Amino acid sequence: MRKPGEPVRVSGSGTCLPLLRILTAGYSDTTADFVYLPGLHSGGGIKGVANGDLEIGAVSRQLTAEEAKLGLRYTLLSRDGLVIATHPSVPIEGLTSQQVRDIYQGKYANWRELGGPDLPITILDRNEDESAKIILREYVLGKDLKITPKAVNLYYEPDMIEGLQSTVGAIGYFSLGYGISQEIPVNMLKLDGVAPSVAAIEDGTYKVIRPLGVVTAEDAGEQIDEFLAWATSAKAVELIKSRGFAPAK
């Protein structure tokens, strides 16, 4: 059990942590000391709270049936867009879902086949158990599509973002909120004619989204309760919207 005055330990999904940093930075209670530990992915954040090693676990997916049995409190903070993007060397406006599927299957080798420049396509991908890949399969790729062995598999979202910025001809996918809030200099694509934005998520036209939330112990204490109440308040909603994260519904 955490004692009053001790730091609030935070870790978990690397996708959700930037959102939490925005919220904790905007939180006016200066007596709360939030300490960010190395990322553990969603599952590690959940286990950390269950084991008492963390006060807040960042999660970028739904809890599994087994995780739901742990008796933790889940708070949804955002419905973040998953944006498909290219290196700035590929200044195309957008792709269809079918074109994205064909790219990830390896049916295209050069961007000129898709109306882009004469550049080889470098495919950046994530592990199958990562929330970004799960969402991309759910909304775009389909569960049975076989990814080309030429795809470069990246374990962490920061690696994906770095790869998109540094690799000429690259295509990949990552958090829309992070991309907007950090002004990541990549080419964010329209998908099936719809540009990714907070407004498009809110009106339902951009559908490739994933939940960002946190888990805490049911008896986490008054300080955690007060922070969560603020993090879901109208003021916090306006803050995260201004930084590119669509609010929870």
N, C-alpha and C positions, 0 to 999 in steps of 0.2 A: 504494500500500500504506500502510495506516494505521501510524503509528509509536506505540510504547508511550507512554502518558501523554497522547496526544491525545484530544479528546472523541469520544464515540461519537455519530455523527450519525444521527438518526432522522427519517423522514418517510414519507409514503404515504397510505394510506386514512384519511380522517377518521373512519370508523366504527371502525377498529381502534386508532387512536391512544389513545383513552381507556383501553382495556384495557392497552396498553403502559405508559401512565403509572401505572396501578395497580401493575403488576409492577415497574417500575423504582423506584417509591417504596418498595416493600416489599423490595427487594433489599438485602441487608446489606453488600455489598461497596462501601464508601464510596470506594474508589479509582476506581470507574467513574463517569465524568462523562457523562451522557446529555444531549445537546442536541437539542431538538425544533425542526425547521425547518418552515416553512409547508407545509400539506398539499398533496400532489401527486396524490391518488387512487392506487388500486392500481397502475395502469400506470406512473405516474411514480415510485412507490417502487421498483418492480422495475427500471426503467431507471436510476434513481439508483445502485442497488447495482451493476448491471452496468457502469456507467460509472466507478465508483469515487468517486462524489460522496456516497454514503451508506454507512454500515456496516449499518444495519438498515432494510429497507423493509417497511412495514405493508401487508398485503394482506387484502381482505375478499371474495375470490372465489377460484375455482380458477385456476391459471395456464393461459394459452392454450398451444397446441402450440408456437407460436413462442417464447414466454417460457420454456417448459420446456427449450428447446434452449440457453439462455444459460449453463447449467452452474452455476446457483445452488442453494443449499441451502434447501429450504422446510421450515418448522417450524410445524405446526398447534398453536394455543394454545387455541382455544375454538370451540364450535359455538353461535353466538349466535342467539337468537330474533329474528325480525323481527315486531314488534308493530304491529297496526293500532290506532289511537287516535283519539279525538275531543277537541275542546276541552271543558273541564268543563261548558260550557253544554248539552252533549248527554249526559245521564247515563243512556244506555242500557247494558244489561249486555253485549250482544254482537251479532254479526251472523253470518249464514251466508256461506259462500264465494260463493254465488249472489247474495246481497244486495250483497256487496262488488263483484262484477262488474257488477251492475246500476247501482250508484252510479257507478262509474268510466266506464260507458258513457253516463251522463247520464239514465238512466231515471227517477230520483227527483230532485225539486227541493226537497223540504221534509222535514225529519226527522219530521214528524207522520205521513208515509206509512209510516214504519218504527217507529211506536210511540214516537217521541220528541217533543220540544217543537215548537212552531210556529216553526221557524227555517229559513231557507234553508240548503241544504247547500253548503258551500264545499269543493271537492275540491283537495287538495294532492298533487302528483305529483312524480316524479323523471325525469331523462333516461333514455332506453332503455338506455344503456350503463353505467349505474350499478348496482352490485351489488344494492342494495335493490330496484330495479325488476326486475332479472333474476330475483331470487328470488321477488318477488311474482307475476311472470308464471308462473314455473315451478310454484308451489304453489297459486295462487289465481286469477289473471286468465286464464291461458292465453296462448299466444304470439300469437294472432291477434285478440284482443279490441281493438276500436278505442276509444281513450280519447276522451271528450268534449272538444271544443275549449274548453269552459268551465273545464277543469282548470287550476290554476295550477302551472306547472312550476318546480321549485326545483333549483338546481345542487348545493348542499351540504347534507349532513345537518343541520348546525346551523341552516340556514335553515328546514328542515322542522320542526324542534323549536320554533323561535321562532314559526313560523306557527301551529302547533298550540296554543301557549300564548296567542297574542295575537288569534287570529281566531275570533270567535264563530261556532259552527256548522261549524267545520272538521273534516275527516277527513284522515288521512295515515298514514304508517308510518315506523318507525325502529327503532334498536337497542334490544332489550329490556334488555340489560346496561347500556347507557348510561342508559336510563330509570330503572332501579332504583338504580344506583349514584349517580346525581345527583338522585334523588327528583324527577323531572320532574313537575310538577303537571298532568297530563293524564289523561284517562279511557282506560286501556288495556282493550281489548275482548276478550272471549272470542270465539274463532273456531270456528264449528261446535260450540259448547258447551264448548270447552276453554279454560281460562284460561291465558295465557302465563306460564310460570314455569320456573325452572331444573329443578325436579323433573319437570315435564311434558315438558321436552326430554329429560331423561335417561331417562325411561321410554317415550319414543317417542310419547306421545299428542299433543304439540304438534309439528307437523311443519315449520312454516315457519321454517327455520333456514339460516344461511350460515356458512361457515368463516371464522374470523379467524386469521390467522397472519402469519409474517414470512419474508422472504427475506434471506439473508446470502451472502457469498462463501464458497466452499468452504474457502478459506484465510484466513478472517477473523481468526484469531488466538485465543490462549488466553483472553483476557478475554471475547470474544464467546462462545466455546464454553462458558465457565463460566456466563455469564448465561443462555444458552439451556438449559443443563442444569438450572439453578435454576427457570427459567420453566416447565418441564414437570415439576417435582418435585411430590410430594404436598403439600408446604407451600404451594406456589404455587397448586395446584389448589384447596385450601381457601380461599385468599385470594380468588381470582376468583369462586368460588361464593358467598362471603359478600357479594360486591358485585353479584351478579345475572348473571354470565356463566357459562353452562354450560361445563364442561370439555371438552377434546377427548377423543375415544375412540381 
